[in-house]
Amino acid sequence: MQSLERDQLFVALARPQMFAGVTYGFFVINGVLSTELFLIFKSPWVLLFALMIHAIGYLACLKEPAFFDVWFVKVSRCPRVRNHAVWQCNSYRA
């Protein structure tokens, strides 16, 4: 079986904007959430929480850089239906 060659330029153009190993949107949301938690709790331990969340995002973005974008589209366009508890999946009317 012949393997496909990947063009590095194409991969770079298809990848979302990244900052510190995670997508830029995830980085901004993590920063805003961490800032709000710091203002509420007034504790430097919130920085540890921010680093843990960033590490989770980094691990998710290693395999698929657009993981959070795809997940957000799935959640926004495929909400749970009322019978999800019965069938353990989403079902739609025809």
Backbone as JSON, one array per atom type, in Angstrom:
{
  "sequence": "MQSLERDQLFVALARPQMFAGVTYGFFVINGVLSTELFLIFKSPWVLLFALMIHAIGYLACLKEPAFFDVWFVKVSRCPRVRNHAVWQCNSYRA",
  "N": [[0.84, -1.17, 0.0], [0.59, 2.15, -0.88], [1.88, 5.02, 0.69], [0.59, 8.24, 1.53], [1.95, 11.42, 0.79], [2.58, 14.18, 2.88], [2.17, 17.59, 2.57], [3.92, 20.08, 4.05], [3.36, 22.81, 3.99], [0.64, 22.92, 3.35], [-0.49, 21.73, 5.65], [0.21, 23.62, 7.53], [-1.28, 25.82, 6.67], [-3.87, 24.92, 7.03], [-4.19, 24.6, 9.72], [-5.56, 25.83, 12.8], [-5.23, 29.11, 14.37], [-2.67, 29.18, 16.75], [-1.6, 29.43, 20.16], [0.79, 29.14, 22.54], [0.6, 26.36, 22.35], [-2.1, 25.72, 22.35], [-5.36, 26.38, 20.89], [-6.12, 29.74, 19.9], [-8.57, 30.79, 20.76], [-9.26, 29.04, 22.89], [-7.16, 29.66, 24.61], [-7.72, 32.34, 25.24], [-10.25, 32.09, 26.48], [-9.55, 30.49, 28.67], [-7.81, 32.28, 29.95], [-9.55, 34.42, 30.61], [-11.42, 33.1, 32.28], [-9.7, 32.23, 34.33], [-8.8, 34.7, 35.29], [-11.19, 35.79, 36.26], [-11.78, 33.91, 38.29], [-9.58, 34.36, 39.93], [-10.09, 36.99, 40.75], [-12.41, 36.57, 42.21], [-11.74, 34.64, 44.24], [-9.29, 35.58, 45.2], [-6.76, 34.33, 45.42], [-3.58, 32.93, 44.88], [-3.54, 30.29, 44.11], [-5.23, 29.84, 42.06], [-3.81, 30.14, 39.76], [-2.51, 27.71, 39.48], [-4.69, 26.11, 38.87], [-5.32, 27.25, 36.37], [-3.06, 26.53, 34.9], [-3.34, 23.73, 34.92], [-5.72, 23.4, 33.43], [-4.82, 24.49, 31.04], [-2.88, 22.58, 30.38], [-4.48, 20.33, 29.92], [-5.88, 21.24, 27.68], [-3.72, 21.52, 25.95], [-2.89, 18.86, 25.62], [-5.16, 17.87, 24.33], [-5.06, 19.33, 21.97], [-2.79, 18.35, 20.78], [-3.28, 15.99, 19.32], [-5.45, 16.68, 17.6], [-5.58, 19.76, 16.26], [-7.83, 21.41, 15.88], [-9.66, 20.62, 17.78], [-11.28, 21.8, 19.86], [-12.77, 23.65, 18.41], [-14.26, 21.99, 16.69], [-15.65, 20.52, 18.62], [-17.16, 22.56, 19.82], [-18.86, 23.34, 17.7], [-20.26, 20.95, 17.39], [-21.6, 20.76, 19.87], [-23.14, 23.09, 19.82], [-24.82, 22.72, 17.61], [-25.99, 20.23, 17.8], [-27.93, 19.6, 20.05], [-28.93, 17.92, 23.12], [-31.67, 15.67, 23.0], [-35.09, 15.09, 24.14], [-35.52, 12.35, 24.6], [-33.08, 11.22, 25.18], [-32.18, 9.91, 27.48], [-33.46, 7.49, 27.32], [-32.61, 6.21, 24.9], [-29.89, 6.65, 24.8], [-28.64, 8.21, 22.9], [-28.76, 10.8, 20.39], [-31.77, 11.36, 18.7], [-33.67, 12.15, 15.84], [-36.49, 13.79, 14.39], [-38.08, 12.74, 11.39]],
  "CA": [[0.0, 0.0, 0.0], [1.4, 3.35, -1.02], [1.51, 6.03, 1.67], [0.42, 9.58, 1.0], [2.9, 12.4, 1.29], [1.94, 15.38, 3.41], [2.86, 18.84, 2.27], [3.95, 20.84, 5.3], [2.73, 24.1, 3.79], [-0.8, 22.72, 3.43], [-0.82, 21.49, 7.05], [0.33, 24.9, 8.24], [-2.38, 26.7, 6.28], [-5.14, 24.37, 7.49], [-4.2, 24.57, 11.18], [-6.07, 27.07, 13.39], [-4.25, 29.95, 15.04], [-2.29, 28.56, 18.01], [-0.81, 30.23, 21.09], [1.28, 28.31, 23.66], [0.2, 24.98, 22.16], [-3.56, 25.55, 22.29], [-5.96, 27.34, 19.98], [-6.17, 31.07, 20.47], [-9.85, 30.93, 21.47], [-9.15, 28.33, 24.16], [-6.24, 30.42, 25.45], [-8.42, 33.54, 25.73], [-11.29, 31.66, 27.43], [-8.85, 30.07, 29.88], [-7.32, 33.48, 30.61], [-10.69, 35.16, 31.2], [-11.93, 32.3, 33.39], [-8.71, 32.27, 35.42], [-8.82, 36.05, 35.86], [-12.42, 35.92, 37.06], [-11.62, 33.11, 39.5], [-8.61, 35.05, 40.79], [-10.76, 38.14, 41.36], [-13.41, 36.09, 43.17], [-11.13, 33.95, 45.39], [-8.11, 36.33, 45.65], [-5.78, 33.33, 45.82], [-2.67, 32.57, 43.78], [-3.76, 28.89, 43.73], [-5.99, 29.84, 40.81], [-2.83, 29.98, 38.68], [-2.32, 26.27, 39.33], [-5.88, 25.65, 38.14], [-5.18, 27.7, 34.98], [-2.03, 25.7, 34.27], [-3.9, 22.4, 34.71], [-6.66, 23.5, 32.31], [-4.01, 24.68, 29.84], [-2.24, 21.3, 30.06], [-5.52, 19.49, 29.33], [-6.09, 21.76, 26.33], [-2.52, 21.22, 25.15], [-2.94, 17.44, 25.26], [-6.24, 17.7, 23.36], [-4.65, 19.93, 20.7], [-1.68, 17.6, 20.17], [-3.82, 15.04, 18.34], [-6.26, 17.41, 16.62], [-5.51, 21.17, 16.63], [-9.15, 22.05, 15.86], [-10.53, 19.82, 18.65], [-12.26, 22.61, 20.57], [-13.66, 24.24, 17.41], [-15.18, 20.94, 16.27], [-16.5, 20.21, 19.76], [-18.1, 23.67, 20.01], [-19.87, 23.24, 16.65], [-21.11, 19.79, 17.71], [-22.46, 21.08, 21.02], [-24.09, 24.14, 19.48], [-25.77, 22.32, 16.58], [-26.59, 18.92, 18.11], [-28.27, 19.55, 21.47], [-29.58, 16.7, 23.59], [-33.11, 15.61, 22.81], [-35.78, 14.66, 25.35], [-35.47, 10.91, 24.83], [-31.68, 10.79, 25.25], [-32.02, 8.98, 28.6], [-34.0, 6.19, 26.93], [-31.86, 5.57, 23.82], [-28.47, 6.96, 24.97], [-28.13, 8.88, 21.7], [-29.7, 11.77, 19.85], [-32.59, 10.91, 17.59], [-34.34, 13.31, 15.27], [-37.7, 13.52, 13.63], [-37.85, 12.72, 9.94]],
  "C": [[0.89, 1.24, 0.0], [0.93, 4.41, -0.01], [1.43, 7.4, 1.0], [1.48, 10.5, 1.59], [2.13, 13.62, 1.76], [2.8, 16.58, 3.06], [2.79, 19.71, 3.52], [3.29, 22.21, 5.16], [1.22, 23.98, 3.91], [-1.24, 22.52, 4.88], [-0.77, 22.8, 7.83], [-0.81, 25.84, 7.9], [-3.73, 26.21, 6.8], [-5.27, 24.38, 9.01], [-4.76, 25.88, 11.74], [-4.95, 27.85, 14.08], [-3.96, 29.4, 16.43], [-1.48, 29.56, 18.85], [-0.49, 29.34, 22.28], [0.75, 26.88, 23.56], [-1.28, 24.71, 22.12], [-4.11, 26.57, 21.3], [-6.11, 28.68, 20.7], [-7.46, 31.3, 21.26], [-9.83, 30.25, 22.82], [-8.25, 29.1, 25.12], [-6.94, 31.65, 26.05], [-9.49, 33.15, 26.76], [-10.66, 31.22, 28.74], [-8.34, 31.28, 30.65], [-8.43, 34.26, 31.29], [-11.24, 34.41, 32.41], [-10.98, 32.35, 34.59], [-8.68, 33.64, 36.09], [-10.04, 36.25, 36.74], [-12.31, 35.12, 38.37], [-10.63, 33.76, 40.47], [-9.26, 36.25, 41.48], [-11.79, 37.71, 42.4], [-12.73, 35.54, 44.42], [-9.91, 34.65, 45.97], [-7.02, 35.39, 46.18], [-4.87, 33.01, 44.64], [-2.8, 31.1, 43.36], [-4.56, 28.77, 42.44], [-5.04, 29.67, 39.63], [-2.53, 28.5, 38.43], [-3.49, 25.65, 38.56], [-5.77, 26.02, 36.66], [-4.15, 26.86, 34.24], [-2.54, 24.27, 34.01], [-4.86, 22.39, 33.53], [-5.89, 23.68, 31.0], [-3.34, 23.37, 29.42], [-3.25, 20.34, 29.42], [-5.8, 19.94, 27.89], [-4.93, 21.46, 25.41], [-2.53, 19.76, 24.7], [-4.04, 17.18, 24.23], [-5.83, 18.24, 21.99], [-3.46, 19.22, 20.06], [-2.19, 16.68, 19.07], [-4.57, 15.77, 17.24], [-6.26, 18.89, 17.0], [-6.88, 21.87, 16.67], [-10.14, 21.32, 16.76], [-11.62, 20.66, 19.28], [-13.22, 23.3, 19.61], [-14.69, 23.22, 16.96], [-16.15, 20.59, 17.39], [-17.55, 21.3, 19.97], [-19.2, 23.63, 18.95], [-20.82, 22.08, 16.93], [-22.08, 20.11, 18.84], [-23.51, 22.12, 20.63], [-25.15, 23.69, 18.47], [-26.46, 20.99, 16.85], [-26.93, 18.84, 19.59], [-28.92, 18.22, 21.84], [-31.08, 16.79, 23.36], [-33.76, 15.01, 24.05], [-35.64, 13.18, 25.62], [-34.03, 10.38, 24.89], [-31.47, 9.78, 26.38], [-32.51, 7.57, 28.23], [-33.06, 5.48, 25.95], [-30.35, 5.78, 23.92], [-27.84, 7.52, 23.68], [-29.16, 9.92, 21.28], [-30.48, 11.16, 18.7], [-33.41, 12.1, 17.12], [-35.57, 12.87, 14.52], [-37.37, 13.55, 12.14], [-38.68, 13.77, 9.26]]
}
